[in-house]
Protein backbone atom coordinates (compact mmCIF):
# COMPACT_ATOMS: atom_id res chain seq x y z
CA UNK A 1 0.00 0.00 0.00
CA UNK A 2 1.20 3.51 -0.77
CA UNK A 3 2.27 5.21 2.50
CA UNK A 4 0.48 8.39 1.46
CA UNK A 5 -2.80 6.48 1.43
CA UNK A 6 -2.42 5.10 4.93
CA UNK A 7 -4.89 6.60 7.42
CA UNK A 8 -3.97 6.85 11.06
CA UNK A 9 -5.94 4.57 13.32
CA UNK A 10 -8.76 6.39 15.04
CA UNK A 11 -8.15 6.69 18.74
CA UNK A 12 -10.74 5.22 21.06
CA UNK A 13 -11.44 5.30 24.75
CA UNK A 14 -10.00 8.07 26.88
CA UNK A 15 -7.08 8.46 24.43
CA UNK A 16 -9.54 10.11 22.05
CA UNK A 17 -9.65 13.17 24.29
CA UNK A 18 -5.93 13.04 25.13
CA UNK A 19 -6.29 11.81 28.71
CA UNK A 20 -5.48 8.68 30.70
CA UNK A 21 -8.52 6.72 31.88
CA UNK A 22 -8.21 7.77 35.53
CA UNK A 23 -7.74 11.44 34.67
CA UNK A 24 -10.66 11.21 32.23
CA UNK A 25 -12.98 9.83 34.91
CA UNK A 26 -11.90 12.43 37.48
CA UNK A 27 -12.34 15.41 35.15
CA UNK A 28 -15.71 14.30 33.77
CA UNK A 29 -16.86 13.50 37.33
CA UNK A 30 -15.88 16.95 38.60
CA UNK A 31 -17.71 18.58 35.71
CA UNK A 32 -20.94 16.75 36.49
CA UNK A 33 -20.46 17.16 40.25
CA UNK A 34 -20.41 20.95 39.85
CA UNK A 35 -24.05 20.71 38.71
CA UNK A 36 -25.06 18.78 41.84
CA UNK A 37 -23.12 21.17 44.05
CA UNK A 38 -25.15 24.05 42.65
CA UNK A 39 -28.28 22.38 44.01
CA UNK A 40 -27.42 20.61 47.25
CA UNK A 41 -25.29 23.36 48.77
CA UNK A 42 -28.33 25.66 48.57
CA UNK A 43 -30.59 23.50 50.76
CA UNK A 44 -29.37 24.72 54.21
CA UNK A 45 -29.23 28.33 52.95
CA UNK A 46 -32.86 28.65 51.81
CA UNK A 47 -34.16 30.12 55.13
CA UNK A 48 -31.25 32.61 55.19
CA UNK A 49 -31.93 33.64 51.60
CA UNK A 50 -35.60 34.20 52.43
CA UNK A 51 -34.77 36.38 55.41
CA UNK A 52 -32.06 38.35 53.61
CA UNK A 53 -34.25 39.12 50.58
CA UNK A 54 -37.40 39.75 52.68
CA UNK A 55 -39.41 36.93 51.08
CA UNK A 56 -42.95 37.03 52.44
CA UNK A 57 -43.83 33.38 51.79
CA UNK A 58 -41.09 30.97 52.97
CA UNK A 59 -42.21 28.40 50.37
CA UNK A 60 -41.16 30.82 47.61
CA UNK A 61 -37.50 30.22 48.44
CA UNK A 62 -37.92 26.66 47.12
CA UNK A 63 -37.94 28.29 43.67
CA UNK A 64 -34.20 28.85 44.10
CA UNK A 65 -33.91 25.10 43.48
CA UNK A 66 -36.85 24.78 41.09
CA UNK A 67 -35.91 27.41 38.50
CA UNK A 68 -32.36 26.01 38.35
CA UNK A 69 -33.83 22.61 37.47
CA UNK A 70 -36.15 24.28 34.95
CA UNK A 71 -33.37 26.06 33.07
CA UNK A 72 -31.27 22.91 33.26
CA UNK A 73 -34.02 20.71 31.84
CA UNK A 74 -35.38 22.86 29.03
CA UNK A 75 -32.11 24.13 27.59
CA UNK A 76 -30.48 20.72 27.21
CA UNK A 77 -32.44 20.36 23.97
CA UNK A 78 -30.42 23.10 22.30
CA UNK A 79 -26.95 22.09 23.43
CA UNK A 80 -27.15 18.58 22.03
CA UNK A 81 -27.60 19.83 18.48
CA UNK A 82 -25.06 22.60 18.99
CA UNK A 83 -22.44 20.12 20.22
CA UNK A 84 -23.14 17.81 17.28
CA UNK A 85 -22.56 20.75 14.91
CA UNK A 86 -19.75 22.72 16.55
CA UNK A 87 -18.00 20.11 18.68
CA UNK A 88 -18.12 19.13 22.34
CA UNK A 89 -15.20 21.24 23.55
CA UNK A 90 -16.48 24.60 22.29
CA UNK A 91 -19.91 24.17 23.86
CA UNK A 92 -18.42 22.85 27.10
CA UNK A 93 -16.10 25.85 27.48
CA UNK A 94 -18.91 28.28 26.67
CA UNK A 95 -21.20 26.64 29.21
CA UNK A 96 -18.56 26.82 31.93
CA UNK A 97 -18.01 30.53 31.24
CA UNK A 98 -21.77 31.15 31.40
CA UNK A 99 -22.08 29.17 34.63
CA UNK A 100 -19.13 30.90 36.31
CA UNK A 101 -20.23 34.47 35.51
CA UNK A 102 -23.80 33.95 36.71
CA UNK A 103 -22.63 32.29 39.93
CA UNK A 104 -20.59 35.35 40.83
CA UNK A 105 -23.45 37.65 39.79
CA UNK A 106 -25.89 35.80 42.06
CA UNK A 107 -23.83 36.77 45.09
CA UNK A 108 -24.86 40.40 44.50
CA UNK A 109 -28.59 39.75 44.01
CA UNK A 110 -30.75 42.38 45.67
CA UNK A 111 -34.10 40.65 45.31
CA UNK A 112 -35.57 37.19 44.97
CA UNK A 113 -36.63 37.96 41.39
CA UNK A 114 -33.08 38.83 40.36
CA UNK A 115 -31.73 35.73 42.07
CA UNK A 116 -34.29 33.51 40.35
CA UNK A 117 -33.41 34.93 36.91
CA UNK A 118 -29.74 34.23 37.58
CA UNK A 119 -30.54 30.74 38.87
CA UNK A 120 -32.41 29.97 35.66
CA UNK A 121 -29.39 31.15 33.64
CA UNK A 122 -27.11 29.03 35.85
CA UNK A 123 -29.28 26.08 34.88
CA UNK A 124 -28.66 26.95 31.22
CA UNK A 125 -24.89 26.84 31.76
CA UNK A 126 -25.19 23.63 33.74
CA UNK A 127 -27.18 22.10 30.87
CA UNK A 128 -24.33 22.79 28.45
CA UNK A 129 -21.87 21.09 30.81
CA UNK A 130 -24.15 18.11 31.37
CA UNK A 131 -24.89 17.44 27.71
CA UNK A 132 -21.33 17.82 26.46
CA UNK A 133 -19.86 15.59 29.15
CA UNK A 134 -22.41 12.86 28.36
CA UNK A 135 -21.64 13.16 24.66
CA UNK A 136 -17.88 13.07 25.33
CA UNK A 137 -18.26 9.81 27.27
CA UNK A 138 -20.36 8.37 24.42
CA UNK A 139 -17.78 9.54 21.84
CA UNK A 140 -15.05 7.67 23.70
CA UNK A 141 -16.88 4.57 24.95
CA UNK A 142 -19.81 2.32 24.09
CA UNK A 143 -21.95 -0.39 25.63
CA UNK A 144 -20.82 -1.89 28.90
CA UNK A 145 -17.66 0.20 28.92
CA UNK A 146 -19.75 3.36 28.79
CA UNK A 147 -21.86 2.08 31.69
CA UNK A 148 -18.68 1.16 33.57
CA UNK A 149 -17.11 4.60 33.08
CA UNK A 150 -20.40 6.35 33.97
CA UNK A 151 -20.57 4.33 37.19
CA UNK A 152 -17.16 5.57 38.30
CA UNK A 153 -18.04 9.12 37.20
CA UNK A 154 -21.26 8.94 39.19
CA UNK A 155 -19.42 7.83 42.32
CA UNK A 156 -17.78 11.26 42.45
CA UNK A 157 -21.07 12.87 41.44
CA UNK A 158 -22.80 11.13 44.35
CA UNK A 159 -20.17 12.31 46.82
CA UNK A 160 -21.40 15.89 46.32
CA UNK A 161 -24.71 15.36 48.17
CA UNK A 162 -22.61 13.92 51.00
CA UNK A 163 -20.63 17.12 51.45
CA UNK A 164 -22.60 19.91 49.74
CA UNK A 165 -25.27 20.49 52.44
CA UNK A 166 -22.60 20.49 55.15
CA UNK A 167 -20.53 22.98 53.13
CA UNK A 168 -23.55 25.20 52.67
CA UNK A 169 -24.45 24.98 56.35
CA UNK A 170 -20.86 25.74 57.36
CA UNK A 171 -20.74 28.82 55.13
CA UNK A 172 -24.03 30.31 56.36
CA UNK A 173 -23.04 29.58 59.97
CA UNK A 174 -19.84 31.63 59.71
CA UNK A 175 -20.67 34.11 56.95
CA UNK A 176 -23.67 34.65 54.67
CA UNK A 177 -25.37 32.81 51.83
CA UNK A 178 -23.69 34.97 49.17
CA UNK A 179 -20.39 33.21 49.85
CA UNK A 180 -21.88 29.93 48.66
CA UNK A 181 -22.20 31.41 45.17
CA UNK A 182 -18.71 32.91 45.35
CA UNK A 183 -17.21 29.54 46.32
CA UNK A 184 -19.10 27.79 43.52
CA UNK A 185 -17.93 30.45 41.06
CA UNK A 186 -14.29 29.90 41.99
CA UNK A 187 -14.68 26.13 41.55
CA UNK A 188 -16.36 26.60 38.17
CA UNK A 189 -13.57 28.92 36.99
CA UNK A 190 -11.02 26.26 37.96
CA UNK A 191 -12.93 23.65 35.92
CA UNK A 192 -12.88 25.97 32.91
CA UNK A 193 -9.08 26.19 33.11
CA UNK A 194 -8.78 22.41 33.38
CA UNK A 195 -11.03 21.89 30.36
CA UNK A 196 -9.22 24.55 28.33
CA UNK A 197 -5.73 23.17 28.91
CA UNK A 198 -6.34 19.41 29.24
CA UNK A 199 -9.30 18.36 27.09
CA UNK A 200 -9.16 17.86 23.31
CA UNK A 201 -12.11 17.73 20.94
CA UNK A 202 -13.72 14.27 20.69
CA UNK A 203 -15.92 14.90 17.64
CA UNK A 204 -13.84 15.30 14.45
CA UNK A 205 -14.99 17.74 11.77
CA UNK A 206 -15.93 14.93 9.39
CA UNK A 207 -18.34 13.46 11.98
CA UNK A 208 -20.17 16.70 12.75
CA UNK A 209 -23.72 17.34 11.63
CA UNK A 210 -24.74 20.58 9.92
CA UNK A 211 -26.87 22.84 12.09
CA UNK A 212 -30.16 23.45 10.35
CA UNK A 213 -33.81 23.07 11.18
CA UNK A 214 -34.13 20.04 8.90
CA UNK A 215 -31.06 18.30 10.36
CA UNK A 216 -32.20 19.01 13.91
CA UNK A 217 -35.70 17.70 13.22
CA UNK A 218 -34.23 14.66 11.48
CA UNK A 219 -32.05 13.97 14.50
CA UNK A 220 -35.00 14.36 16.86
CA UNK A 221 -37.07 12.00 14.72
CA UNK A 222 -34.31 9.39 14.80
CA UNK A 223 -34.13 9.60 18.59
CA UNK A 224 -37.85 9.67 19.26
CA UNK A 225 -38.70 6.81 16.90
CA UNK A 226 -36.18 4.43 18.44
CA UNK A 227 -38.07 2.12 20.75
CA UNK A 228 -35.15 1.42 23.09
CA UNK A 229 -34.14 5.07 23.45
CA UNK A 230 -37.72 6.22 24.06
CA UNK A 231 -38.57 3.46 26.50
CA UNK A 232 -35.53 4.00 28.65
CA UNK A 233 -36.00 7.77 28.40
CA UNK A 234 -39.43 7.31 29.98
CA UNK A 235 -37.82 5.24 32.72
CA UNK A 236 -35.23 7.97 33.30
CA UNK A 237 -38.02 10.54 33.51
CA UNK A 238 -39.80 8.55 36.20
CA UNK A 239 -36.60 8.01 38.17
CA UNK A 240 -35.69 11.68 37.88
CA UNK A 241 -39.09 12.16 39.50
CA UNK A 242 -37.86 9.81 42.23
CA UNK A 243 -34.81 11.90 43.10
CA UNK A 244 -36.69 15.20 42.75
CA UNK A 245 -39.44 13.99 45.06
CA UNK A 246 -36.79 12.92 47.57
CA UNK A 247 -34.87 16.21 47.43
CA UNK A 248 -38.05 18.28 47.76
CA UNK A 249 -39.43 16.19 50.63
CA UNK A 250 -36.35 15.09 52.56
CA UNK A 251 -36.05 18.21 54.72
CA UNK A 252 -39.67 17.88 55.83
CA UNK A 253 -39.54 14.12 56.29
CA UNK A 254 -36.27 14.01 58.22
CA UNK A 255 -36.67 17.39 59.90
CA UNK A 256 -40.38 17.69 60.70
CA UNK A 257 -41.61 14.10 60.82
CA UNK A 258 -38.57 12.65 62.61
CA UNK A 259 -37.08 15.84 64.13
CA UNK A 260 -33.44 15.39 63.08
CA UNK A 261 -32.62 19.11 63.24
CA UNK A 262 -28.88 19.70 62.92
CA UNK A 263 -28.35 16.02 62.13
CA UNK A 264 -30.07 16.46 58.77
CA UNK A 265 -26.88 17.06 56.69
CA UNK A 266 -25.31 13.91 58.16
CA UNK A 267 -28.37 11.78 57.39
CA UNK A 268 -28.55 13.25 53.89
CA UNK A 269 -24.85 12.57 53.35
CA UNK A 270 -25.14 8.95 54.47
CA UNK A 271 -27.86 8.18 51.91
CA UNK A 272 -25.62 9.69 49.23
CA UNK A 273 -22.79 7.49 50.46
CA UNK A 274 -24.94 4.44 49.85
CA UNK A 275 -25.59 5.49 46.26
CA UNK A 276 -21.84 5.91 45.72
CA UNK A 277 -21.27 2.34 46.95
CA UNK A 278 -23.98 1.13 44.57
CA UNK A 279 -22.32 2.92 41.66
CA UNK A 280 -18.96 1.36 42.46
CA UNK A 281 -20.55 -2.09 42.59
CA UNK A 282 -22.29 -1.43 39.28
CA UNK A 283 -18.99 -0.43 37.68
CA UNK A 284 -17.42 -3.65 38.94
CA UNK A 285 -20.19 -6.07 37.92
CA UNK A 286 -21.61 -4.52 34.74
CA UNK A 287 -19.06 -6.17 32.42
CA UNK A 288 -19.94 -9.59 33.79
CA UNK A 289 -23.72 -9.32 33.96
CA UNK A 290 -24.66 -6.51 31.54
CA UNK A 291 -26.50 -3.23 31.87
CA UNK A 292 -29.96 -4.67 31.38
CA UNK A 293 -29.73 -7.54 33.82
CA UNK A 294 -28.44 -5.31 36.61
CA UNK A 295 -30.82 -2.38 36.04
CA UNK A 296 -33.88 -4.59 35.56
CA UNK A 297 -33.26 -6.42 38.82
CA UNK A 298 -32.70 -3.09 40.56
CA UNK A 299 -35.98 -1.56 39.37
CA UNK A 300 -37.94 -4.61 40.53
CA UNK A 301 -36.26 -4.52 43.97
CA UNK A 302 -36.94 -0.76 44.16
CA UNK A 303 -40.65 -1.22 43.44
CA UNK A 304 -41.11 -4.16 45.80
CA UNK A 305 -39.36 -2.30 48.63
CA UNK A 306 -41.53 0.75 48.05
CA UNK A 307 -44.73 -1.30 48.18
CA UNK A 308 -43.55 -3.01 51.37
CA UNK A 309 -42.72 0.33 52.96
CA UNK A 310 -46.08 1.83 52.07
CA UNK A 311 -47.99 -1.14 53.51
CA UNK A 312 -45.91 -0.94 56.70
CA UNK A 313 -46.75 2.76 56.97
CA UNK A 314 -50.50 2.15 56.92
CA UNK A 315 -50.23 0.68 60.44
CA UNK A 316 -48.77 3.94 61.81
CA UNK A 317 -45.61 6.00 61.56
CA UNK A 318 -42.67 3.60 61.04
CA UNK A 319 -39.55 4.09 63.11
CA UNK A 320 -36.90 6.42 61.76
CA UNK A 321 -34.46 3.50 61.40
CA UNK A 322 -36.94 1.54 59.28
CA UNK A 323 -37.74 4.51 57.03
CA UNK A 324 -34.11 5.54 56.72
CA UNK A 325 -32.87 2.08 55.75
CA UNK A 326 -35.77 1.66 53.30
CA UNK A 327 -35.11 4.99 51.55
CA UNK A 328 -31.35 4.42 51.55
CA UNK A 329 -31.62 1.04 49.82
CA UNK A 330 -34.16 2.38 47.34
CA UNK A 331 -31.79 5.24 46.48
CA UNK A 332 -28.99 2.71 45.93
CA UNK A 333 -31.25 0.98 43.40
CA UNK A 334 -32.03 4.38 41.87
CA UNK A 335 -28.33 5.04 41.31
CA UNK A 336 -27.80 1.74 39.50
CA UNK A 337 -30.95 2.17 37.40
CA UNK A 338 -30.28 5.69 36.14
CA UNK A 339 -26.65 5.08 35.17
CA UNK A 340 -27.46 1.98 33.15
CA UNK A 341 -30.66 3.39 31.66
CA UNK A 342 -28.77 6.41 30.32
CA UNK A 343 -26.11 4.19 28.74
CA UNK A 344 -28.73 1.88 27.20
CA UNK A 345 -30.76 4.79 25.81
CA UNK A 346 -27.71 6.34 24.10
CA UNK A 347 -26.23 3.09 22.76
CA UNK A 348 -28.26 3.00 19.49
CA UNK A 349 -27.54 6.64 18.66
CA UNK A 350 -23.93 6.61 17.42
CA UNK A 351 -22.83 10.04 16.14
CA UNK A 352 -26.19 11.50 17.25
CA UNK A 353 -25.02 11.12 20.85
CA UNK A 354 -25.22 14.87 21.47
CA UNK A 355 -28.79 15.19 20.24
CA UNK A 356 -29.79 11.94 21.94
CA UNK A 357 -28.26 12.97 25.26
CA UNK A 358 -29.96 16.37 24.95
CA UNK A 359 -33.44 15.00 24.32
CA UNK A 360 -33.13 12.24 26.90
CA UNK A 361 -31.79 14.52 29.61
CA UNK A 362 -34.15 17.39 28.80
CA UNK A 363 -37.28 15.26 28.80
CA UNK A 364 -36.26 13.26 31.87
CA UNK A 365 -35.22 16.34 33.86
CA UNK A 366 -38.18 18.56 32.98
CA UNK A 367 -40.71 15.76 33.34
CA UNK A 368 -39.05 14.44 36.47
CA UNK A 369 -39.07 17.86 38.14
CA UNK A 370 -42.81 18.18 37.50
CA UNK A 371 -43.53 14.66 38.77
CA UNK A 372 -41.31 15.09 41.82
CA UNK A 373 -42.90 18.46 42.58
CA UNK A 374 -46.36 16.88 42.59
CA UNK A 375 -45.21 14.29 45.13
CA UNK A 376 -43.59 17.01 47.23
CA UNK A 377 -46.78 19.07 47.31
CA UNK A 378 -48.65 16.04 48.68
CA UNK A 379 -46.63 16.10 51.93
CA UNK A 380 -49.11 15.68 54.79
CA UNK A 381 -46.90 15.33 57.84
CA UNK A 382 -46.15 11.65 57.20
CA UNK A 383 -43.75 9.70 55.01
CA UNK A 384 -46.57 7.95 53.11
CA UNK A 385 -46.92 10.35 50.12
CA UNK A 386 -43.19 10.10 49.38
CA UNK A 387 -43.09 6.29 49.58
CA UNK A 388 -46.29 5.99 47.52
CA UNK A 389 -44.90 8.29 44.83
CA UNK A 390 -41.62 6.37 44.61
CA UNK A 391 -43.47 3.04 44.36
CA UNK A 392 -45.74 4.27 41.57
CA UNK A 393 -42.74 5.61 39.64
CA UNK A 394 -41.02 2.24 40.00
CA UNK A 395 -44.06 0.33 38.76
CA UNK A 396 -44.49 2.61 35.74
CA UNK A 397 -40.78 2.20 34.92
CA UNK A 398 -41.24 -1.56 34.76
CA UNK A 399 -44.06 -1.01 32.25
CA UNK A 400 -41.94 1.38 30.14
CA UNK A 401 -39.01 -1.05 30.15
CA UNK A 402 -41.21 -3.97 29.11
CA UNK A 403 -42.42 -1.87 26.17
CA UNK A 404 -38.87 -0.91 25.19
CA UNK A 405 -37.69 -4.52 25.33
CA UNK A 406 -40.82 -5.96 23.69
CA UNK A 407 -41.84 -7.80 26.83
CA UNK A 408 -38.44 -9.32 27.64
CA UNK A 409 -36.33 -8.34 30.65
CA UNK A 410 -32.76 -9.29 31.65
CA UNK A 411 -31.41 -9.50 28.08
CA UNK A 412 -28.06 -8.05 27.11
CA UNK A 413 -27.74 -7.69 23.33
CA UNK A 414 -24.50 -6.40 21.87
CA UNK A 415 -23.09 -4.57 24.86
CA UNK A 416 -19.72 -6.20 25.35
CA UNK A 417 -16.91 -4.22 23.66
CA UNK A 418 -13.23 -4.63 24.49
CA UNK A 419 -12.09 -3.41 27.88
CA UNK A 420 -10.43 0.01 27.88
CA UNK A 421 -6.73 -0.34 28.79
CA UNK A 422 -6.25 0.33 32.47
CA UNK A 423 -9.93 -0.01 33.39
CA UNK A 424 -9.34 -3.23 35.25
CA UNK A 425 -7.30 -1.29 37.77
CA UNK A 426 -9.64 1.67 38.26
N, C-alpha and C positions, 0 to 999 in steps of 0.2 A: 504494500500500500504506500502511496506517496505520502511522505511526512507532512506535507502541507494540507493534506486532507484529513489528518487525524484530529479528532475533537477531544478535548480534555474530558475526562470522566466527571460527571456531575456529582458534586459533593452532596452527601446526605447526612442525616442526623445533625447533631449540634455543630459539626464542622461547616455546615452550610452557612451559618451565621458568624463563623470565625471564633467560636468559643469551645472550650472543653465541656464535657457533659455536666460536670458538677457546677462549673461557673454558669452555664446556661440555665440550669435549674434554679440556682440562687437568684440570678438577675430577673428571670421571668417571675419567680415567686415574689420578690420584693416589689415588682411592678404591680402585680395583682393585689398584694397585701396593702399597698397604699390606698386602694379603693376601699377596702374593709376598714382601714384605720380612720378614714374620713367619715365613717358611720358610727362605729362603736365607741370612739373616743368622745363623741358628742353626748352619749347617753347620760353620764353623771352631770353634765353641764347644763342640761335643759332647764332645770329650775333657776339656775343663775342667769341664764340668757333671758328668761321671762322676766325676772326681777329687774335686770339691768336695762332692758328695752321697754319696760313698763307695759308688758302684755297683760291685757285685762283677763282673758280666758287662758288659764294654764294649759288647757288642751291644745291651744294654738301653737305652742312651742314644739309639738310633735311634728309640725310641718317642716321643721329644720331637717328632719330625717326624710320625711315623705317627698319633698320637692327634689331632694338630691336623687332619690330613687327614680323619680319621674323623669328628670333630665337624663339620667343614666340609661333608663329603659328605652325611651323614645328615640334618642339620637344615635343609638347603636346601628339603626337601619342605614344611616347615611355613611358611616365610617367603613362599613364592610365594602361597599361599592367603591368608595374612594381609595381604600387600601388595595383593592384589586386593580385599580387603574393607575395609581401613582406610587405604589409600593408600600410595604409595611413600615419601613423606617421613617419616611417623611411624615406619615400620619401620626406615628407614635411620638416623634419629637414635637410635633405641633400640639398634640394633646397634652403632653407634659408641660409645655409652656403655658397653655391655657389654664391648666389645673393649678399650676404654681402661682400665677398672677392673681387669680380669683381667690385663692386661699389667703394670700397676704391682704387683699382688698377687704375680705370678710372681717378681718380683725378691726377694721375701722368703720364697721357698720353702725349707723346711728339710729336705725329703726328695724323692726322685724321685717317690714316689706323689703328694705334694701338687702337684708341678710338673706331672705328667701330667694330673691332674684339671683344673688351671687351663688347660693347653694345650688340652684337649678343649673347655672353655668358650670359650676364645679362638676355636676353630674355629667354635663356634656364632655368635659375634658376627660373624666374618668371613663366614659364610654369609649373614647378613642383609644385609651390605654388598654382597656379590656379586650376590645375587638382585635386590635393589632397583635397583642400577645397571644391570643387564641390562634389567630391565623399563622403566626410565626411558628408556634408549636406544630400546627398541622402541616406547614411547609416542610418542616424538618423531620417529622415522624408520622407514622400511620399505624392504624390498628391497635394491637395490644401495646406496642411500644409508646404510642401516643397516650394511651390510658395509664401506662406505667409512669411516664414523665409527668403527666398531669396529677397523678397521685402524690408524687414527691413535691411538686409545686404547691399543691393544695395543703400539704402539711404546714409549710411556712405560712400560707394564707390563713390557715385555721389557728395559728399561734396568735395572730393579731387580736381576735376576740378575747384571748386569755390575758393579754396585757393592756389592750386599748382602754377599757373602762377604768382600770386602775391608774393608767397614765392621765386620763382626763380628770379623774377624781383628785389625783395628786396635784395637778396644775391648778384646779379651781380652789383647792384647799390652801395653797400658798401664794396664789396670784389671782388672775381673773380669767374668764373664759376666752378672751381674745388671744391669750398666749397659746391656746390649743391650735388655733389657725396658723399662728406664726410658726409653731413647731412643725406642723404638717407642711407648710410652705417651704421650710428649709429642707425637709426630707425629700420633697418632690423636686426641688432644684438639684439636689444631689443625684437623684435618679436620672434627671435629664442629662447631667454630665456623664454619668456612666453609659447611658444609651448612646450619646453622641460619640464618645471615644472608643467604646468597646463593641458595639453591635453593628454588623454589616447588614445589607439588604438581603432578604431571603427570597424575594420574588423577582427573577430576572426580567429584563425588558420584554423578551420574546414570550413570556408567559402572562403578561399583563393584559387586561381586558379594556377595550376602549370605553370611556365614560360617556354614555349617551342614554337617553330615555329608553330606547329600544333594547340596548344591551342590559340595562338595569332590570327592565321588566322581564327580559328573557332569563336572566339569572334568577330572579325571584320565582318565575314559573318553574324553573328546573328544581329549585329548592322545595317549593310548596307542593309539587306534584310527586315528590319522592315519598313513598309510603313510610319507609324507615325513618327518614329525617323528620317528617311531620309527626309520626307517632311518638317518637322520643322527645320531640319538641313539646308536645302536649304534656308528657310526663315531667319534663323539666319545669314547665309552667306550674304544674300542680305542686312540685317540690320546692319551687321558689316561694309559692304560697305557704308552704310549711315553715320555711325559715323566716319569712316576713311575719307570719302569725306569731311565731316564737319571740322574735325581737320586739314586736309591738307589745306583747302580753307579758313578757318575762318580768319586767319591773313590778307589775301589779301582782302577778302570781307569787313571785318570791318575796316581794316586799310587803304587800298588803295581806295576801291570804296567809302566808307563813311567817311574816314579820322578821325577815332576815336583816333589814336595816343596812348597817355598814358592811355586813358580810356578803352583800349582793355581788360586788365585783369578783370575790373569790369563788362564789358558786357559779357565776357566769363563766369565769375562766376555766373552771374544772370541766364543765360540759364541752367547752371548746377543746380542751386537752383530749377528751375522749374521741372527738372527731378526728383530731390529728393522728391518734393511734390507729383509728380505722383506715385513714388514708394510707398510712405506712403499710398496714397489712394488705390493703388492696394492691399497692405497688409491688409487694412481694409475691402475691399469689396470682395476679391477673394473667401472667404469662402461662401459668400452668392450667388454670381453669377457664380463662376467657372472660371478656367483659360482660357478656350476656348472662352466663351462669351465675356470676357473683352478684350482679345488680338485680337479677330477677329473684334470687333467694332473699336478698336484702329487702326488696320492696314487699315481699310476702311477710317476712318477719316484722317489718315496720307496721304493716296493717293489722296483723294479728295482735301485736303488743298494744296498739292503740285501742282496739276493740276490748281487749282484756282490761286495760286501764279505765276505760269509760264505764264498763260494767261494774268494776270495783268501786268507782266513784258514786254510783247510784245508791250505795248503802251508807253514804256519809262521806265527809271529807277524809281522804286518805292521809296517812302520815306523810310528813315532808320527805322522809327517807324513801318511801315507796314511790312518790311522785317524781322525786329527783332522779332516782335510778331509772325509772321508766322513760322519762324524757331524755336522759343522757344516752341510753341505749338506742332510742329511736333516732336521735341526732347522729349517732355513729352510723346507723343504717342510711340516713339521709346523705351523709358525706360520701359513702361508697356509691350510692345510687346516682347522684348528680355528676360525679366525675366520669363514671362509665357511660351514662346516658349522653353526656356532651360528646364524648369520643365516638360513640356509636352513631350519633346523629350527623356528625361531620364526615365520617368515613366515606360515604358514597360521593362526596362533593368534589374531590380533587382540587383543581385550580380555582374553583369557586369557593374555596374555604373562607375567604373574607366575607363574601356575601352571605354564605351559609351561617357563619358564626354570628354575623350581624342580625339576621332575621331570627335565628334561634334564641340568641341572648335578648334581643329586643322584645320579642313576643313573651318569652318566659319571665323576664323581669317585670315588664309592664303588667302582664296578666297576673303574675304572682303577687305583686304589690297590691293590686285590687282585691284579690282573693284573701290575702293575709290581713288586709285592712278590715274586711268584712268580719273575719273571725275575731280580730282585736276589738271591734266595736260591740261584739256580743258578750264581752266580759261582764259577769254578773256577781263577782265576789267569790267565785269558785274556780276550780281548775277545769271543770267539765266542758265549757265551750271550746277551750284550746284543744283538749284531747279529742273531742268529737270532730273538730275541724281537721286535725291531723289525720285521723282515721279515715274520714271521707276522702281526703286528698289521696291517701294511699290506695284506697279501693278503686278510685277513678283512674289512678296511674296503672293499676293492673289491667284495667279494661283497655286503656290506650295502648299499652304494650302488646296485649293480645292482638289488637287490630294491626299494629305495625308488623308483628311477626306472623300474621295470618294464622293465629290461634296456637302457635307453638312457642313455648318458653324454653329457656336453658340451652338454646342452640348457640353455636359459635362459628358461623361461616366466615372463612377468609380473613381471620384477624390474627395471623401468626407470622409477621415478618421477622427478619433476622434481628438479633439482639444488637443494640447500639454498643460499640466498643466502650468498655468501662462501666456499663450499666449494672453489671453483676456485682460491682463493688460499691454502688451508691448507697 
